[in-house]
Amino acid sequence: MAHREQPPLSCFGNLLSKEQVDLKIQSLRLRIAQINDEIRSLEEYRNNRYLPVSKLPPDVLSTILESIAMTIVEDDLEPPYSDLLSATQVCRLWRQVALDSPRIWSFMYCSATPRLVDLFLDRSKSAPLHLIDSSSGDNVPVNALNILNHLHRLKEINLVDCEDDWFSRIISQGAPQLESLSLEASGEIARFHPSADGFPVLQHLELIDLVYTSAVASLAALRSLTINAGGSDDKSQLPSCIEFLAILASLPNLSNLALTEAIAPLEGLLPSSSVRLTHLTRLSIQDTDIRILGMMVCITAPQLKAIDLCHSGKASAEIATPIVAAIFEKLPTFTTSCSELSLCVDYFSSTRVELWDGCTTSESANRAPFFQLVIHGTGDLRAEESVLTLFPPTTHPPILHFSSNIEMTSDHVQYAPLQHILRQLTRVTEVWTCGLKALTNLLGVTHPISLPSLKKIGLEIDFGTSGSIDKPRLLSTFVEQLKVRKGPHDVETEILEISGSCDQLAYPDWKLFEGLEGLVKVS
C-alpha cells in the first residue's frame, strides 16, 4: 500500500482545502517579502551608518566616480565602462549620486556598444562631452559619427586613426565649446585648416600626421600646439619656415610649442623674419634638417623655461656650425649656471649639451635642464666639435660624458678629431666614461695638452653589456695609462672613481690597481 504524504504539522494540524492552502502560501510569501524588506532596510542602515564608503560626502563621491570614468582602460578582457557601471551598483547612495552627476557620463568611448553610447549621451544631459578613443573596432565608425553629431557639446576630442569623414566633419562644422583637440590621421597626410570661427575657445591642439599650414583667427586662444608630421614622406605639403612663423604670430597666448618634422626643409639660410611670443615657456623642435632647429633664433620668448632641440639626421659641419653658433648666441646669460656635455664616438657619432640655470652641478641631477641640444654628425666628429666647443661658458665647470663602442688606435680615422676636441675643452674638470673600452679610448688621446683642467675621471663599469670584451687586457692598458697620467703634468687631486656594477671585478682584477691608492676611489 502506497504511503500517503502528509502536510507538515508545523504549518497546520488539520487537512485544509486547496483554497486554504493557496491562501496560506500567499500569506507566507507576503511574510517573506516583508522580512526581506526589513533585511534590506537594516543593511541600508548599516551601510549608511557604519561603512566608511557611505560616509563620503556626495561631492567627494561624485569626484571619485568621475575619476573612474576618466581613467577607463580599454582592453579585450573588460568592456568599456565596466568599472564605472560596477561602482554605481555598490549601494543606493552611490547610484543616486552617479545619476545626479551628468559629468560622470560625459566621457565617451567609441568602442563602447551603441546602446551604452546612447545611455551615456542621455545621462550626461547637457554636460560638455569628452570624446576619447585609442582603439579600433567594428563599432568605432558608427559610434564616432553618432558622438560627433553633438559637436556643439564637445569639450575634448582625442581620436587615434581619425577617419577622413570624422576629420572633415570636425573641421567643417567646428565646435564652440572645444578646448582640447588631438587627432591622428589614419590615411594620407591632410591639411588642418578650420573655419574662421570654428574653435573660439580651443586651448590645446595636437596633430599627428596632419599639417598646419596657415594662420586661423579662431585659434587665437591656443596655449599648446604639438605637430608631428614625421610619418609622412611627402614634405611638399609642409609649411615653409616663413609661413610657420606667420602662424605663430597669430597665436599670442601660446605657452607650449612642440614640432616634429613639421616644417618644410630650408633652402639656404634662415629667414630674417622673427616672431615674439610673450607667454611661451616650453619649446621643442625635432627634425632631420638641422637648419629647422635654427628656427629657434627667430623666436623671441622672454618667459622660456625649457628648450629641447634634437637633430635626428646626419649633420655636416659646414651646415651645422653656423646654426649651432646662432642657437648658442640666442641663449640667455644666467648669474648661476652649470652644464653637461656628452660625446658618443661610434661609426655614426652624436653629441648632446645640457644647461641648467640657478643651480650647482650637484643640484642639477634632480632638475630638468633649461636647454638641451642633441645633434648626430656624419662620423668625422666635426659637427660634434662645433657643438661642444662653441657652447657658451657656464658659472660652474662643465662635466663631460664620454662613450665609445669601437677600438680606437692612433691610426684610427676618429683619433685625431677626438684629440682635437679634447684639446679645446679647457674648462672641463670632470669626465665620466661608460665601460673600460671608452675609458682606454679617452685616456689614449688625453695627453697633458688635452683637458688641461681635468681633476676627476669617473668610470661606470657594466660588463654585462660589454659582449666579448677582453677585460684583463683592457684593465692592464687603462692602468698603465693612468700611471702615466700620474706624472708631473697632472693635477694632484685627479682620481679615478669607479661606480656601477663593481662586483663584476674579481679580486685578481683589483690587484691591478696596486700603487694607485691615492688615485682610485670606489663608490
C-alpha positions in Angstrom: 0.0 0.0 0.0 1.5 3.3 -1.1 2.5 5.8 1.6 0.4 9.0 1.5 2.3 12.2 2.2 1.0 14.3 5.0 1.4 18.1 5.1 3.9 19.4 7.7 2.2 19.6 11.1 4.2 22.8 11.8 2.0 24.6 9.3 -1.4 23.3 10.3 -2.8 20.4 12.2 -5.8 19.5 10.2 -6.3 18.9 6.5 -7.2 22.0 4.5 -8.9 22.7 1.3 -7.0 23.7 -1.8 -8.2 27.3 -1.4 -7.0 27.4 2.2 -3.6 26.1 1.1 -3.2 28.7 -1.6 -4.2 31.4 0.9 -1.6 30.1 3.4 1.1 30.1 0.7 0.2 33.7 -0.3 0.4 34.7 3.4 3.8 33.1 3.9 5.2 34.7 0.7 3.9 38.1 2.0 5.8 37.5 5.2 8.9 36.6 3.3 8.7 39.8 1.3 8.2 41.8 4.5 11.2 40.1 6.1 13.3 40.8 3.0 12.3 44.4 3.1 13.3 44.6 6.8 16.7 42.9 5.9 17.3 45.4 3.1 16.4 48.3 5.4 18.8 47.1 8.1 21.5 46.5 5.5 21.0 50.0 4.1 21.0 51.5 7.7 24.2 49.6 8.4 25.9 50.6 5.2 24.9 54.3 5.6 25.8 54.5 9.2 28.8 52.2 9.7 30.7 51.6 6.4 33.4 54.3 5.6 32.5 54.5 1.9 29.0 55.5 2.8 30.2 58.5 4.8 31.7 60.1 1.8 30.1 63.5 1.0 28.2 63.4 -2.3 30.6 65.9 -3.9 33.6 63.8 -3.0 31.9 60.6 -4.2 31.0 62.3 -7.4 34.6 63.3 -8.0 35.7 59.7 -7.4 33.2 58.3 -9.9 34.3 61.0 -12.4 37.9 59.9 -11.9 36.9 56.3 -12.7 35.1 57.4 -15.8 38.2 59.4 -16.9 40.7 56.5 -16.4 39.0 53.7 -18.3 41.5 51.2 -19.7 40.1 49.6 -22.8 41.3 46.0 -23.5 39.9 42.7 -24.7 39.2 41.4 -21.2 36.9 44.1 -19.8 34.3 46.0 -21.8 34.4 49.9 -21.6 32.7 51.4 -18.6 32.7 48.1 -16.6 34.4 49.7 -13.6 32.1 52.7 -13.6 28.9 50.6 -14.0 30.0 48.3 -11.2 30.6 51.3 -8.9 27.1 52.5 -9.5 25.8 49.2 -8.1 27.7 49.4 -4.7 24.7 50.9 -2.9 21.7 53.1 -3.5 23.6 56.2 -2.4 26.4 55.6 -4.9 23.9 55.0 -7.7 21.8 58.1 -6.9 25.0 60.3 -6.7 26.1 58.9 -10.1 22.7 59.6 -11.7 22.6 63.1 -10.3 26.1 63.9 -11.7 25.9 64.4 -15.5 29.7 64.9 -15.8 30.3 61.3 -14.8 28.6 60.2 -18.0 30.2 62.8 -20.3 33.3 60.7 -21.2 32.5 59.0 -24.5 34.5 56.0 -25.8 33.7 55.0 -29.4 34.5 51.3 -28.7 31.5 51.0 -26.4 28.4 49.4 -27.7 25.8 51.8 -29.4 23.4 51.1 -26.5 26.0 52.3 -23.9 26.8 55.3 -26.0 23.2 56.3 -26.2 22.8 55.7 -22.4 25.8 57.9 -21.6 24.6 60.6 -24.0 21.2 60.6 -22.3 22.6 60.6 -18.7 25.1 63.3 -19.4 22.2 65.7 -20.1 23.7 69.0 -21.2 27.2 68.5 -19.7 30.2 69.1 -22.0 31.4 65.9 -23.7 34.8 64.3 -23.9 35.3 62.0 -27.0 38.2 59.7 -26.3 39.2 56.7 -28.4 42.5 54.8 -28.7 41.4 51.6 -30.3 39.7 50.4 -33.4 36.8 48.0 -33.8 33.6 47.3 -35.7 31.6 49.8 -33.7 34.1 52.7 -33.8 33.0 54.5 -37.1 29.3 54.3 -36.2 29.8 55.5 -32.7 32.2 58.2 -33.5 29.8 59.7 -36.0 27.0 59.4 -33.5 29.0 61.3 -30.9 30.2 63.8 -33.5 26.5 64.7 -34.0 26.9 66.5 -30.7 29.9 68.7 -31.7 28.2 71.7 -30.0 28.7 69.9 -26.7 32.2 68.5 -27.1 34.9 69.9 -24.8 37.6 67.4 -25.7 38.3 65.2 -28.8 41.1 62.7 -28.8 41.0 60.3 -31.8 43.6 57.8 -32.9 43.3 56.7 -36.6 40.9 59.5 -37.3 38.9 58.6 -40.4 38.6 61.2 -43.2 34.9 61.8 -42.7 35.4 62.3 -39.0 38.2 64.8 -39.7 36.1 66.6 -42.4 33.1 66.9 -40.0 35.2 68.3 -37.2 37.0 70.8 -39.4 34.0 72.0 -41.4 31.5 72.3 -38.5 33.7 73.5 -35.7 32.9 73.1 -32.0 32.1 76.2 -29.9 33.0 74.6 -26.6 36.0 72.6 -27.7 39.1 73.2 -25.5 41.4 70.2 -26.4 41.7 68.6 -29.9 44.1 65.7 -30.6 43.9 64.0 -34.0 46.0 61.2 -35.6 45.3 60.7 -39.2 44.5 57.2 -40.4 45.4 57.7 -44.1 47.4 60.1 -46.2 48.6 63.3 -44.5 46.0 66.0 -44.6 45.9 69.8 -44.0 44.4 71.2 -40.8 42.6 74.4 -41.9 39.4 75.0 -39.9 36.8 77.7 -40.5 37.4 81.3 -39.3 35.1 80.9 -36.2 35.1 77.1 -35.7 37.1 76.8 -32.5 36.9 80.1 -30.5 38.0 78.6 -27.1 40.4 75.9 -28.3 43.5 75.8 -26.0 45.3 72.6 -26.8 45.9 71.2 -30.3 47.8 68.1 -31.2 48.1 66.9 -34.8 49.8 63.7 -35.8 50.3 63.0 -39.5 48.4 66.2 -40.1 49.9 69.6 -41.2 49.0 73.1 -40.0 49.7 75.4 -43.0 48.1 78.8 -42.4 47.0 81.2 -39.7 43.4 80.9 -38.5 41.8 83.7 -36.5 39.6 81.3 -34.4 42.8 79.7 -32.8 44.0 82.9 -31.1 43.2 81.3 -27.7 45.5 78.4 -28.3 48.0 77.7 -25.5 49.6 74.4 -26.5 50.5 73.3 -30.0 52.0 69.9 -30.9 52.6 68.9 -34.5 54.2 65.6 -35.6 54.3 65.1 -39.3 57.2 62.7 -39.2 55.1 59.8 -40.5 54.9 61.3 -44.0 57.5 61.1 -46.7 55.8 63.9 -48.7 57.3 67.1 -47.5 55.6 69.3 -50.2 52.6 69.9 -48.0 54.5 71.2 -45.0 54.6 74.9 -44.5 57.8 76.8 -45.0 59.6 78.4 -42.1 58.3 81.9 -43.1 54.7 80.5 -43.3 55.0 78.9 -39.9 56.4 82.0 -38.3 53.3 83.8 -39.6 51.2 81.0 -37.9 53.0 81.6 -34.6 52.4 85.3 -34.9 48.6 84.6 -34.9 48.9 82.7 -31.6 49.7 85.3 -29.0 48.8 83.1 -26.0 50.9 80.1 -26.9 52.9 78.7 -24.0 54.0 75.3 -25.2 55.2 74.5 -28.7 56.4 71.1 -29.9 57.3 70.4 -33.5 58.5 67.1 -35.1 59.2 67.2 -38.8 56.5 69.9 -39.1 58.3 72.4 -41.4 59.5 72.0 -44.9 63.3 71.7 -45.4 65.0 75.0 -45.7 66.6 76.2 -48.9 69.6 78.4 -48.0 69.9 80.5 -44.8 67.4 81.0 -42.0 64.8 83.7 -42.8 65.4 87.2 -41.3 61.8 87.5 -40.0 61.1 86.9 -36.4 58.1 86.5 -34.0 57.6 87.4 -30.4 55.8 85.0 -28.1 55.5 86.6 -24.7 53.8 83.6 -23.0 55.9 80.8 -24.4 57.5 78.7 -21.7 58.4 75.5 -23.5 59.9 75.0 -26.9 60.7 71.6 -28.5 61.9 71.1 -32.1 63.0 67.8 -33.6 63.9 67.5 -37.3 66.2 65.7 -39.7 67.2 69.1 -41.2 69.4 70.8 -38.6 68.5 74.2 -40.1 65.0 73.8 -38.8 66.4 73.7 -35.3 67.8 77.1 -36.0 64.3 78.5 -36.3 64.7 78.9 -32.5 66.7 82.1 -33.2 63.6 83.6 -35.0 61.5 83.3 -31.8 61.8 85.8 -29.0 60.3 84.4 -25.8 61.3 86.1 -22.6 59.4 83.6 -20.4 61.1 80.4 -21.8 61.8 77.8 -19.1 62.7 74.8 -21.3 64.3 74.4 -24.8 64.7 71.0 -26.3 66.3 70.7 -29.7 67.0 67.4 -31.4 68.6 66.8 -34.8 67.6 63.3 -35.9 69.5 63.2 -39.3 73.2 63.4 -40.1 74.7 67.0 -40.0 77.7 68.1 -41.9 79.9 70.6 -40.2 79.5 73.2 -42.9 75.8 73.4 -42.3 75.8 72.6 -38.6 78.4 75.1 -37.3 76.7 78.4 -38.2 73.3 77.0 -37.0 74.8 75.8 -33.7 76.6 79.2 -33.2 73.4 81.1 -33.8 71.5 78.9 -31.3 74.1 79.3 -28.6 74.2 83.1 -29.3 70.4 83.2 -28.6 70.8 81.6 -25.1 70.3 84.0 -22.2 73.1 84.6 -19.7 72.5 83.3 -16.2 74.2 84.5 -13.0 74.4 80.9 -11.8 74.6 78.0 -14.3 76.0 74.6 -14.8 76.3 72.2 -17.8 76.9 68.7 -19.0 78.5 67.7 -22.3 78.1 64.3 -23.9 80.0 62.7 -26.8 79.4 59.3 -28.2 82.1 58.2 -30.6 80.9 55.5 -33.0 80.5 54.9 -36.7 77.7 57.5 -36.5 78.6 59.7 -33.6 76.4 62.1 -31.7 76.7 64.8 -29.1 74.5 66.5 -26.5 74.8 69.6 -24.4 72.6 70.5 -21.4 72.3 73.7 -19.5 70.8 74.3 -16.1 70.1 77.7 -14.6 70.1 78.8 -11.0 71.7 75.6 -9.5 75.0 73.9 -9.0 76.2 70.7 -10.7 75.2 68.5 -7.8 71.7 70.1 -7.7 71.1 69.5 -11.4 70.5 65.8 -11.0 67.1 66.5 -9.6 66.1 69.1 -12.1 65.2 69.2 -15.8 67.7 71.2 -17.9 66.7 74.6 -19.2 68.4 73.9 -22.5 69.1 70.6 -24.4 70.6 70.2 -27.8 71.2 66.8 -29.5 73.0 66.5 -32.8 74.0 63.5 -34.9 77.0 64.0 -37.1 78.4 62.3 -40.1 81.1 60.3 -38.3 84.0 62.8 -38.8 83.3 64.5 -35.4 83.4 67.9 -37.0 79.7 68.7 -36.3 80.2 67.3 -32.8 83.2 69.6 -32.3 81.2 72.7 -33.1 78.5 71.7 -30.6 81.0 71.1 -27.8 83.5 73.9 -28.4 81.1 76.7 -29.2 78.9 76.0 -26.2 79.0 79.2 -24.0 80.8 79.0 -20.7 78.8 78.4 -17.5 79.4 79.5 -13.9 80.4 76.0 -12.9 82.8 73.9 -14.9 81.1 71.5 -17.3 81.1 67.7 -16.9 81.9 65.6 -19.9 80.2 62.2 -20.5 82.1 60.0 -23.0 81.2 56.7 -24.5 82.7 54.6 -27.3 82.0 51.2 -28.7 85.0 51.0 -31.1 88.6 50.1 -30.6 90.5 53.3 -31.2 94.2 53.4 -32.0 96.4 56.3 -33.2 95.8 55.4 -36.9 92.0 55.4 -36.4 90.1 57.9 -38.5 88.5 59.4 -35.4 91.6 59.5 -33.3 92.9 62.9 -34.4 89.4 64.6 -34.4 88.7 63.4 -30.9 92.1 64.6 -29.7 91.4 68.0 -31.3 88.1 68.3 -29.5 89.6 67.4 -26.1 92.3 70.0 -26.5 89.7 72.7 -26.8 87.7 71.6 -23.7 89.8 73.8 -21.4 87.1 74.2 -18.7 86.2 70.5 -18.2 87.2 69.3 -14.8 85.3 66.0 -14.7 84.9 63.2 -17.2 82.6 60.2 -16.9 83.0 57.1 -19.1 80.8 54.1 -19.5 82.8 50.9 -19.8 86.6 50.1 -20.0 86.8 50.5 -23.7 85.5 54.1 -23.6 87.9 54.8 -20.8 91.0 53.4 -22.6 90.0 55.3 -25.7 89.7 58.5 -23.7 93.0 58.1 -21.9 94.7 57.1 -25.2 94.1 60.6 -26.6 94.2 62.6 -23.4 97.7 64.0 -23.3 98.8 66.8 -20.9 97.6 69.4 -23.5 94.2 67.8 -23.7 91.6 68.5 -21.0 94.1 70.7 -19.1 91.7 71.4 -16.2 90.8 67.7 -15.6 90.7 66.7 -12.0 88.5 63.6 -11.9 87.8 60.7 -14.2 84.8 58.6 -13.5 84.2 55.0 -14.7 80.9 53.2 -14.7 81.5 49.5 -15.2 78.9 47.2 -16.6 80.5 44.0 -18.1 77.0 42.6 -18.7 76.7 44.8 -21.8 80.3 44.5 -22.9 79.9 41.4 -25.0 83.2 39.6 -25.7 85.3 42.3 -24.1 88.9 41.4 -23.3 88.7 42.5 -19.7 92.2 41.7 -18.4 93.9 43.4 -21.4 91.8 46.5 -21.2 92.3 46.7 -17.4 96.1 46.5 -17.9 96.0 49.1 -20.6 94.0 51.5 -18.7 96.1 51.1 -15.5 99.3 51.8 -17.5 97.7 54.9 -19.0 96.6 56.0 -15.6 100.1 55.7 -14.2 101.4 57.8 -17.0 98.8 60.5 -16.2 100.0 60.5 -12.6 103.1 62.3 -13.8 104.1 65.9 -13.0 101.8 67.4 -15.6 98.6 66.2 -13.9 96.6 67.9 -11.1 97.3 66.4 -7.7 93.5 65.9 -7.0 92.9 63.8 -10.1 91.3 60.5 -9.2 89.5 57.6 -10.9 86.1 56.9 -9.4 84.6 53.6 -10.2 80.9 53.0 -9.8 78.1 50.8 -11.2 78.5 47.0 -11.3 81.8 46.9 -9.4 81.0 43.4 -8.2 81.8 42.3 -11.7 85.5 42.9 -11.0 87.1 39.8 -9.5 89.9 40.0 -6.9 92.7 39.5 -9.4 91.4 42.5 -11.3 91.6 44.7 -8.3 95.3 43.8 -7.8 96.0 45.8 -11.0 95.2 49.0 -9.0 98.1 48.5 -6.5 100.2 51.6 -6.3 97.4 53.8 -7.3 95.8 54.1 -3.8 95.7 57.9 -3.9 94.3 57.9 -7.4 91.5 55.3 -7.4 88.3 55.6 -5.4 85.5 53.0 -5.4 81.9 54.2 -4.8 
